C-alpha cells in the first residue's frame, strides 16, 4: 500500500502557466483583455468553430447559450438524467422546463432512442442539451437528425470533452444544418483548466449575442473602453450577467492549450493501462470506447458488477481510501436530488439506466500528473479489493 494519499484529480500546473500568469500580473491589465481575446481565438481555431466566447464557468456558458438563443418561459429542454446539477439548473433559471432523458447503458451518454420517445411526449420542445459523459462523445449524428426533424436547437455540454472528436470533427465544431452551441468547462479538475472558467463556441451571430449577455448587456467590452483609442461611452442593450473571464484565467488557458495534446496523450496512456489491468477482472466493467470517436478521457469511470462482489460501491470507495487512493462518483442522477425529485415527483426508477449505473460507478484517478508508480498503485488497490471481496 502506498504511503501518501493519491488525489483524484489535481490540476496540472507547470512553469509555462506560472510564466503566463506572471506576465499578466506585470502588465497593466488583469481583467478581461488581450489574453482572453487570444485564448478565445486559439481555442476557436483548435476546435474549428466560427467564433468563441470565454466565460467564468461552463455553467455560465450554458446559461448564456440558452439566453442568447431566446429559450425561456415554458419551453422544454431535453437533457441527460446522469449529469451534474448545473446543466439542469440553467434550464430552470431561464424559466424553461428540463425534460430528463435516460442514458445509454454502454456509453452513459443520453440515449437517442429515449430522446425520440421523450420528444413524442413533449408539448413544447425547443432545445436538446446532450452531455458528452466522461469525454466520450454522444451519438451526434442521431441527435442532430432528431434535432432537425423536431426543429430543435442543440447546446452541447462538453465540460468533459476537450479534446474529444466525433468522427473527424472536434467537439466544438458547430457546422451543419442545425443551430448549435458547445459549452466547455475549465474548472480545476478539467482536461484544460483556468482554475474557474469556460468557453462557448457557436456561429458568429450567436457569439455576438452571447457576448452582450455575458457582461452586463453592455455595448462594448470594458477593456476596449479603457484603451488609448477607446471611448468612455457605452449603452446597456440587454439585462446581462457578470460572466466574463479575467486575463489571469486567460493566461492560464493559453499555456494549458499549448500543453493539451501532451496532457491528453498521458490521460489516454493511463486509461489504456487501466484497461489492460482490469480487462481480466469479471467483477468490473471498463469504460466504453465506441468506434469512430476520440475519447477525451476526462474520467475513467469503472463500473462494479455488484452481483459478483460482496460489498457495495460505497464500501469499495472506502476500501480505496483505506489504501490511500482518491476516487469519486460521476454523477448522482438529477432526479435523485431533493429539489428535482420533489418538484417533478420523480422516483428512482423513472430513469432506470441512470439509477442502476450510478449505484455501481467509481471514477478512478486520471490526470497527466500520474506517474507510472501511481498507476501501479491504483491497479494494485482495485485488484486487491476485488480479490478480497469477490463472491
One Martini backbone bead per residue (centre of mass of N, CA, C, O) as a GRO file, in nm:
protein
  391
    1UNK     BB    1   0.097   0.034   0.020
    2UNK     BB    2   0.075   0.354   0.009
    3UNK     BB    3   0.171   0.638   0.194
    4UNK     BB    4   0.035   0.843   0.008
    5UNK     BB    5  -0.207   1.030  -0.103
    6UNK     BB    6  -0.414   1.002  -0.396
    7UNK     BB    7  -0.541   1.212  -0.588
    8UNK     BB    8  -0.786   1.234  -0.819
    9UNK     BB    9  -0.765   1.569  -0.954
   10UNK     BB   10  -0.523   1.757  -1.011
   11UNK     BB   11  -0.370   2.013  -1.130
   12UNK     BB   12  -0.166   2.096  -1.432
   13UNK     BB   13   0.093   2.290  -1.315
   14UNK     BB   14   0.341   2.497  -1.460
   15UNK     BB   15   0.574   2.717  -1.578
   16UNK     BB   16   0.407   2.827  -1.811
   17UNK     BB   17   0.171   2.929  -1.639
   18UNK     BB   18   0.330   3.112  -1.451
   19UNK     BB   19   0.447   3.298  -1.670
   20UNK     BB   20   0.176   3.400  -1.784
   21UNK     BB   21   0.070   3.522  -1.520
   22UNK     BB   22   0.304   3.714  -1.462
   23UNK     BB   23   0.273   3.878  -1.720
   24UNK     BB   24  -0.006   3.983  -1.639
   25UNK     BB   25   0.062   4.111  -1.360
   26UNK     BB   26   0.280   4.312  -1.510
   27UNK     BB   27   0.062   4.444  -1.634
   28UNK     BB   28  -0.225   4.665  -1.708
   29UNK     BB   29  -0.395   4.379  -1.724
   30UNK     BB   30  -0.638   4.142  -1.549
   31UNK     BB   31  -0.879   4.144  -1.693
   32UNK     BB   32  -1.058   4.166  -1.954
   33UNK     BB   33  -0.850   4.097  -2.251
   34UNK     BB   34  -0.592   3.998  -2.451
   35UNK     BB   35  -0.575   3.708  -2.335
   36UNK     BB   36  -0.866   3.630  -2.388
   37UNK     BB   37  -0.867   3.684  -2.691
   38UNK     BB   38  -0.645   3.475  -2.754
   39UNK     BB   39  -0.788   3.229  -2.636
   40UNK     BB   40  -1.035   3.233  -2.812
   41UNK     BB   41  -0.885   3.202  -3.085
   42UNK     BB   42  -0.728   2.936  -3.024
   43UNK     BB   43  -0.974   2.758  -2.955
   44UNK     BB   44  -1.137   2.803  -3.206
   45UNK     BB   45  -0.924   2.673  -3.395
   46UNK     BB   46  -0.897   2.395  -3.254
   47UNK     BB   47  -1.232   2.335  -3.300
   48UNK     BB   48  -1.348   2.474  -3.561
   49UNK     BB   49  -1.483   2.751  -3.500
   50UNK     BB   50  -1.623   3.054  -3.573
   51UNK     BB   51  -1.668   3.111  -3.252
   52UNK     BB   52  -1.573   3.267  -2.925
   53UNK     BB   53  -1.645   3.258  -2.556
   54UNK     BB   54  -1.530   3.370  -2.264
   55UNK     BB   55  -1.583   3.244  -1.927
   56UNK     BB   56  -1.643   3.168  -1.581
   57UNK     BB   57  -1.801   2.904  -1.694
   58UNK     BB   58  -1.981   2.637  -1.799
   59UNK     BB   59  -2.246   2.733  -1.684
   60UNK     BB   60  -2.242   3.010  -1.820
   61UNK     BB   61  -2.246   2.900  -2.108
   62UNK     BB   62  -2.529   2.770  -2.088
   63UNK     BB   63  -2.689   3.019  -1.998
   64UNK     BB   64  -2.615   3.202  -2.238
   65UNK     BB   65  -2.713   3.018  -2.464
   66UNK     BB   66  -3.009   3.007  -2.388
   67UNK     BB   67  -3.051   3.315  -2.395
   68UNK     BB   68  -2.947   3.377  -2.689
   69UNK     BB   69  -3.175   3.174  -2.810
   70UNK     BB   70  -3.453   3.236  -2.644
   71UNK     BB   71  -3.488   3.057  -2.398
   72UNK     BB   72  -3.791   2.994  -2.194
   73UNK     BB   73  -4.092   3.015  -2.111
   74UNK     BB   74  -4.214   2.680  -2.133
   75UNK     BB   75  -3.986   2.553  -2.236
   76UNK     BB   76  -3.817   2.263  -2.364
   77UNK     BB   77  -3.537   2.068  -2.224
   78UNK     BB   78  -3.328   1.818  -2.320
   79UNK     BB   79  -3.166   1.587  -2.086
   80UNK     BB   80  -2.965   1.433  -1.876
   81UNK     BB   81  -2.986   1.232  -1.585
   82UNK     BB   82  -2.655   1.205  -1.611
   83UNK     BB   83  -2.554   1.480  -1.428
   84UNK     BB   84  -2.483   1.780  -1.349
   85UNK     BB   85  -2.685   2.016  -1.204
   86UNK     BB   86  -2.618   2.278  -1.375
   87UNK     BB   87  -2.751   2.180  -1.652
   88UNK     BB   88  -3.043   2.222  -1.511
   89UNK     BB   89  -3.051   2.491  -1.371
   90UNK     BB   90  -3.038   2.674  -1.631
   91UNK     BB   91  -3.317   2.599  -1.731
   92UNK     BB   92  -3.470   2.715  -1.489
   93UNK     BB   93  -3.342   3.011  -1.498
   94UNK     BB   94  -3.504   3.068  -1.789
   95UNK     BB   95  -3.802   2.915  -1.746
   96UNK     BB   96  -3.768   2.633  -1.814
   97UNK     BB   97  -3.807   2.280  -1.890
   98UNK     BB   98  -3.688   1.991  -1.777
   99UNK     BB   99  -3.612   1.694  -1.976
  100UNK     BB  100  -3.552   1.391  -1.883
  101UNK     BB  101  -3.303   1.145  -1.994
  102UNK     BB  102  -3.191   0.860  -2.058
  103UNK     BB  103  -2.929   0.629  -2.083
  104UNK     BB  104  -2.677   0.462  -2.210
  105UNK     BB  105  -2.536   0.163  -2.095
  106UNK     BB  106  -2.253   0.201  -2.230
  107UNK     BB  107  -2.177   0.531  -2.235
  108UNK     BB  108  -2.380   0.736  -2.062
  109UNK     BB  109  -2.529   0.866  -2.272
  110UNK     BB  110  -2.765   0.992  -2.432
  111UNK     BB  111  -3.053   0.838  -2.558
  112UNK     BB  112  -3.190   0.859  -2.864
  113UNK     BB  113  -3.444   0.684  -2.817
  114UNK     BB  114  -3.534   0.841  -2.563
  115UNK     BB  115  -3.559   1.111  -2.702
  116UNK     BB  116  -3.782   1.033  -2.899
  117UNK     BB  117  -3.990   0.961  -2.685
  118UNK     BB  118  -3.992   1.240  -2.544
  119UNK     BB  119  -4.082   1.406  -2.791
  120UNK     BB  120  -4.361   1.261  -2.824
  121UNK     BB  121  -4.437   1.387  -2.513
  122UNK     BB  122  -4.405   1.678  -2.594
  123UNK     BB  123  -4.514   2.020  -2.608
  124UNK     BB  124  -4.229   2.234  -2.605
  125UNK     BB  125  -3.975   2.181  -2.784
  126UNK     BB  126  -3.640   2.354  -2.824
  127UNK     BB  127  -3.409   2.169  -2.681
  128UNK     BB  128  -3.078   2.013  -2.676
  129UNK     BB  129  -2.870   1.872  -2.390
  130UNK     BB  130  -2.595   1.718  -2.430
  131UNK     BB  131  -2.363   1.480  -2.269
  132UNK     BB  132  -2.015   1.420  -2.261
  133UNK     BB  133  -1.936   1.154  -2.100
  134UNK     BB  134  -1.606   1.160  -1.978
  135UNK     BB  135  -1.533   1.215  -2.315
  136UNK     BB  136  -1.765   1.072  -2.466
  137UNK     BB  137  -1.924   1.098  -2.737
  138UNK     BB  138  -2.199   1.143  -2.872
  139UNK     BB  139  -2.460   1.068  -3.097
  140UNK     BB  140  -2.472   1.316  -3.320
  141UNK     BB  141  -2.615   1.217  -3.569
  142UNK     BB  142  -2.884   1.138  -3.429
  143UNK     BB  143  -2.937   1.406  -3.277
  144UNK     BB  144  -2.945   1.589  -3.525
  145UNK     BB  145  -3.174   1.447  -3.664
  146UNK     BB  146  -3.381   1.510  -3.439
  147UNK     BB  147  -3.350   1.817  -3.442
  148UNK     BB  148  -3.445   1.862  -3.731
  149UNK     BB  149  -3.727   1.713  -3.713
  150UNK     BB  150  -3.800   1.918  -3.439
  151UNK     BB  151  -3.666   2.207  -3.428
  152UNK     BB  152  -3.385   2.210  -3.273
  153UNK     BB  153  -3.167   2.307  -3.044
  154UNK     BB  154  -2.807   2.273  -2.981
  155UNK     BB  155  -2.652   2.209  -2.651
  156UNK     BB  156  -2.334   2.134  -2.552
  157UNK     BB  157  -2.192   1.938  -2.296
  158UNK     BB  158  -1.821   1.981  -2.281
  159UNK     BB  159  -1.671   1.953  -1.999
  160UNK     BB  160  -1.522   1.658  -2.090
  161UNK     BB  161  -1.451   1.722  -2.432
  162UNK     BB  162  -1.136   1.799  -2.409
  163UNK     BB  163  -1.026   1.648  -2.717
  164UNK     BB  164  -1.277   1.553  -2.871
  165UNK     BB  165  -1.417   1.319  -3.124
  166UNK     BB  166  -1.647   1.302  -3.409
  167UNK     BB  167  -1.480   1.160  -3.600
  168UNK     BB  168  -1.339   1.445  -3.775
  169UNK     BB  169  -1.480   1.613  -3.535
  170UNK     BB  170  -1.459   1.843  -3.314
  171UNK     BB  171  -1.550   1.934  -3.021
  172UNK     BB  172  -1.700   2.262  -3.126
  173UNK     BB  173  -1.812   2.203  -3.384
  174UNK     BB  174  -2.103   2.377  -3.565
  175UNK     BB  175  -2.151   2.252  -3.817
  176UNK     BB  176  -2.451   2.260  -4.018
  177UNK     BB  177  -2.828   2.213  -3.999
  178UNK     BB  178  -2.800   2.335  -3.700
  179UNK     BB  179  -2.841   2.501  -3.425
  180UNK     BB  180  -2.534   2.565  -3.232
  181UNK     BB  181  -2.364   2.471  -2.922
  182UNK     BB  182  -2.061   2.488  -2.711
  183UNK     BB  183  -1.965   2.375  -2.373
  184UNK     BB  184  -1.699   2.462  -2.167
  185UNK     BB  185  -1.473   2.351  -1.906
  186UNK     BB  186  -1.213   2.504  -1.658
  187UNK     BB  187  -1.186   2.354  -1.422
  188UNK     BB  188  -0.952   2.218  -1.210
  189UNK     BB  189  -1.021   1.905  -1.323
  190UNK     BB  190  -0.976   1.957  -1.607
  191UNK     BB  191  -0.804   1.914  -1.901
  192UNK     BB  192  -0.852   2.228  -1.892
  193UNK     BB  193  -0.730   2.506  -1.697
  194UNK     BB  194  -0.851   2.830  -1.516
  195UNK     BB  195  -0.978   2.718  -1.242
  196UNK     BB  196  -1.196   2.910  -1.369
  197UNK     BB  197  -1.416   2.834  -1.646
  198UNK     BB  198  -1.511   2.904  -1.999
  199UNK     BB  199  -1.669   2.802  -2.324
  200UNK     BB  200  -1.817   2.936  -2.624
  201UNK     BB  201  -1.947   2.788  -2.918
  202UNK     BB  202  -2.024   2.935  -3.249
  203UNK     BB  203  -2.174   3.142  -3.422
  204UNK     BB  204  -2.148   3.472  -3.476
  205UNK     BB  205  -2.433   3.553  -3.383
  206UNK     BB  206  -2.433   3.414  -3.110
  207UNK     BB  207  -2.172   3.539  -2.986
  208UNK     BB  208  -2.263   3.831  -2.996
  209UNK     BB  209  -2.506   3.790  -2.808
  210UNK     BB  210  -2.351   3.656  -2.570
  211UNK     BB  211  -2.162   3.894  -2.511
  212UNK     BB  212  -2.376   4.082  -2.405
  213UNK     BB  213  -2.476   3.893  -2.167
  214UNK     BB  214  -2.186   3.852  -2.015
  215UNK     BB  215  -2.166   4.200  -1.972
  216UNK     BB  216  -2.439   4.368  -1.872
  217UNK     BB  217  -2.526   4.446  -2.174
  218UNK     BB  218  -2.292   4.579  -2.310
  219UNK     BB  219  -2.169   4.747  -2.609
  220UNK     BB  220  -1.878   4.722  -2.462
  221UNK     BB  221  -1.579   4.650  -2.369
  222UNK     BB  222  -1.390   4.750  -2.113
  223UNK     BB  223  -1.101   4.738  -2.246
  224UNK     BB  224  -1.184   4.920  -2.490
  225UNK     BB  225  -1.258   5.176  -2.324
  226UNK     BB  226  -0.940   5.189  -2.192
  227UNK     BB  227  -0.809   5.255  -2.427
  228UNK     BB  228  -0.651   5.504  -2.600
  229UNK     BB  229  -0.896   5.475  -2.837
  230UNK     BB  230  -1.122   5.492  -2.649
  231UNK     BB  231  -1.450   5.497  -2.491
  232UNK     BB  232  -1.664   5.573  -2.226
  233UNK     BB  233  -1.898   5.491  -2.395
  234UNK     BB  234  -2.217   5.327  -2.322
  235UNK     BB  235  -2.462   5.061  -2.367
  236UNK     BB  236  -2.758   4.906  -2.254
  237UNK     BB  237  -2.914   4.605  -2.428
  238UNK     BB  238  -2.911   4.412  -2.173
  239UNK     BB  239  -2.988   4.200  -1.891
  240UNK     BB  240  -2.709   4.111  -1.781
  241UNK     BB  241  -2.423   3.951  -1.685
  242UNK     BB  242  -2.130   3.819  -1.479
  243UNK     BB  243  -1.921   3.616  -1.708
  244UNK     BB  244  -1.634   3.693  -1.720
  245UNK     BB  245  -1.303   3.666  -1.810
  246UNK     BB  246  -0.984   3.677  -1.711
  247UNK     BB  247  -0.648   3.722  -1.781
  248UNK     BB  248  -0.548   3.517  -1.579
  249UNK     BB  249  -0.710   3.286  -1.701
  250UNK     BB  250  -0.618   3.319  -1.996
  251UNK     BB  251  -0.323   3.251  -1.939
  252UNK     BB  252  -0.369   2.965  -1.852
  253UNK     BB  253  -0.509   2.872  -2.115
  254UNK     BB  254  -0.274   2.914  -2.313
  255UNK     BB  255  -0.081   2.712  -2.177
  256UNK     BB  256  -0.269   2.464  -2.174
  257UNK     BB  257  -0.319   2.442  -2.482
  258UNK     BB  258  -0.024   2.374  -2.556
  259UNK     BB  259  -0.042   2.100  -2.360
  260UNK     BB  260  -0.286   1.920  -2.440
  261UNK     BB  261  -0.174   1.685  -2.613
  262UNK     BB  262   0.009   1.569  -2.386
  263UNK     BB  263  -0.210   1.536  -2.168
  264UNK     BB  264  -0.392   1.349  -2.331
  265UNK     BB  265  -0.189   1.122  -2.382
  266UNK     BB  266  -0.162   1.045  -2.084
  267UNK     BB  267  -0.452   0.974  -2.029
  268UNK     BB  268  -0.467   0.748  -2.243
  269UNK     BB  269  -0.241   0.576  -2.119
  270UNK     BB  270  -0.376   0.522  -1.850
  271UNK     BB  271  -0.635   0.395  -1.960
  272UNK     BB  272  -0.490   0.159  -2.097
  273UNK     BB  273  -0.371   0.035  -1.839
  274UNK     BB  274  -0.636  -0.019  -1.704
  275UNK     BB  275  -0.755  -0.202  -1.916
  276UNK     BB  276  -0.539  -0.421  -1.903
  277UNK     BB  277  -0.578  -0.486  -1.593
  278UNK     BB  278  -0.920  -0.516  -1.591
  279UNK     BB  279  -1.011  -0.720  -1.821
  280UNK     BB  280  -0.986  -0.988  -1.620
  281UNK     BB  281  -1.221  -0.866  -1.447
  282UNK     BB  282  -1.549  -0.964  -1.373
  283UNK     BB  283  -1.619  -0.731  -1.146
  284UNK     BB  284  -1.573  -0.535  -1.396
  285UNK     BB  285  -1.636  -0.236  -1.599
  286UNK     BB  286  -1.545  -0.076  -1.870
  287UNK     BB  287  -1.509   0.177  -2.052
  288UNK     BB  288  -1.611   0.310  -2.331
  289UNK     BB  289  -1.521   0.246  -2.698
  290UNK     BB  290  -1.609   0.383  -2.969
  291UNK     BB  291  -1.622   0.393  -3.287
  292UNK     BB  292  -1.507   0.699  -3.433
  293UNK     BB  293  -1.360   0.811  -3.171
  294UNK     BB  294  -1.237   1.059  -2.940
  295UNK     BB  295  -1.125   1.040  -2.630
  296UNK     BB  296  -1.068   1.258  -2.354
  297UNK     BB  297  -1.030   1.144  -2.064
  298UNK     BB  298  -1.157   1.264  -1.796
  299UNK     BB  299  -1.270   0.977  -1.733
  300UNK     BB  300  -1.253   0.675  -1.519
  301UNK     BB  301  -1.543   0.477  -1.527
  302UNK     BB  302  -1.603   0.241  -1.322
  303UNK     BB  303  -1.783  -0.076  -1.306
  304UNK     BB  304  -1.962  -0.265  -1.090
  305UNK     BB  305  -2.026  -0.612  -1.037
  306UNK     BB  306  -2.221  -0.666  -0.772
  307UNK     BB  307  -2.296  -0.977  -0.802
  308UNK     BB  308  -1.961  -1.037  -0.760
  309UNK     BB  309  -1.989  -0.882  -0.487
  310UNK     BB  310  -1.979  -0.823  -0.119
  311UNK     BB  311  -1.988  -0.518  -0.203
  312UNK     BB  312  -2.037  -0.193  -0.236
  313UNK     BB  313  -1.955   0.107  -0.363
  314UNK     BB  314  -1.898   0.258  -0.096
  315UNK     BB  315  -1.701   0.044   0.013
  316UNK     BB  316  -1.500   0.059  -0.218
  317UNK     BB  317  -1.416   0.352  -0.160
  318UNK     BB  318  -1.316   0.298   0.126
  319UNK     BB  319  -1.094   0.099   0.035
  320UNK     BB  320  -0.935   0.299  -0.128
  321UNK     BB  321  -0.879   0.499   0.100
  322UNK     BB  322  -0.727   0.286   0.279
  323UNK     BB  323  -0.509   0.287   0.018
  324UNK     BB  324  -0.465   0.592  -0.080
  325UNK     BB  325  -0.723   0.635  -0.284
  326UNK     BB  326  -0.873   0.836  -0.490
  327UNK     BB  327  -1.222   0.926  -0.558
  328UNK     BB  328  -1.540   0.904  -0.744
  329UNK     BB  329  -1.872   1.028  -0.859
  330UNK     BB  330  -2.036   0.999  -1.197
  331UNK     BB  331  -2.342   1.068  -1.102
  332UNK     BB  332  -2.593   1.209  -0.947
  333UNK     BB  333  -2.889   1.188  -1.031
  334UNK     BB  334  -3.111   1.437  -1.071
  335UNK     BB  335  -3.380   1.280  -0.963
  336UNK     BB  336  -3.250   1.250  -0.657
  337UNK     BB  337  -3.276   1.532  -0.599
  338UNK     BB  338  -3.487   1.704  -0.405
  339UNK     BB  339  -3.578   1.930  -0.591
  340UNK     BB  340  -3.657   1.748  -0.840
  341UNK     BB  341  -3.817   1.529  -0.701
  342UNK     BB  342  -4.037   1.721  -0.578
  343UNK     BB  343  -4.128   1.894  -0.823
  344UNK     BB  344  -4.166   1.617  -1.031
  345UNK     BB  345  -4.208   1.330  -0.890
  346UNK     BB  346  -3.971   1.148  -0.862
  347UNK     BB  347  -3.830   0.830  -0.915
  348UNK     BB  348  -3.567   0.623  -0.944
  349UNK     BB  349  -3.712   0.441  -1.187
  350UNK     BB  350  -3.756   0.656  -1.418
  351UNK     BB  351  -3.422   0.610  -1.462
  352UNK     BB  352  -3.283   0.311  -1.470
  353UNK     BB  353  -3.000   0.342  -1.585
  354UNK     BB  354  -2.891   0.574  -1.418
  355UNK     BB  355  -2.947   0.440  -1.143
  356UNK     BB  356  -2.791   0.169  -1.176
  357UNK     BB  357  -2.513   0.287  -1.260
  358UNK     BB  358  -2.458   0.472  -1.020
  359UNK     BB  359  -2.433   0.227  -0.805
  360UNK     BB  360  -2.143   0.133  -0.983
  361UNK     BB  361  -1.971   0.390  -0.968
  362UNK     BB  362  -1.608   0.462  -1.032
  363UNK     BB  363  -1.368   0.712  -1.013
  364UNK     BB  364  -1.052   0.724  -1.117
  365UNK     BB  365  -0.753   0.824  -1.140
  366UNK     BB  366  -0.711   1.105  -1.392
  367UNK     BB  367  -0.397   1.237  -1.489
  368UNK     BB  368  -0.092   1.375  -1.603
  369UNK     BB  369   0.056   1.341  -1.306
  370UNK     BB  370   0.078   1.048  -1.333
  371UNK     BB  371   0.263   0.797  -1.245
  372UNK     BB  372   0.351   0.475  -1.279
  373UNK     BB  373   0.323   0.413  -0.973
  374UNK     BB  374   0.041   0.523  -0.939
  375UNK     BB  375  -0.095   0.328  -1.133
  376UNK     BB  376  -0.008   0.074  -0.986
  377UNK     BB  377  -0.159   0.142  -0.722
  378UNK     BB  378  -0.442   0.137  -0.838
  379UNK     BB  379  -0.438  -0.148  -0.949
  380UNK     BB  380  -0.374  -0.288  -0.683
  381UNK     BB  381  -0.620  -0.191  -0.524
  382UNK     BB  382  -0.846  -0.301  -0.701
  383UNK     BB  383  -0.749  -0.597  -0.706
  384UNK     BB  384  -0.755  -0.639  -0.397
  385UNK     BB  385  -1.053  -0.585  -0.348
  386UNK     BB  386  -1.161  -0.804  -0.533
  387UNK     BB  387  -1.016  -1.045  -0.399
  388UNK     BB  388  -1.155  -0.993  -0.104
  389UNK     BB  389  -1.482  -0.942  -0.238
  390UNK     BB  390  -1.555  -1.182  -0.380
  391UNK     BB  391  -1.797  -1.439  -0.431
   0.00000   0.00000   0.00000
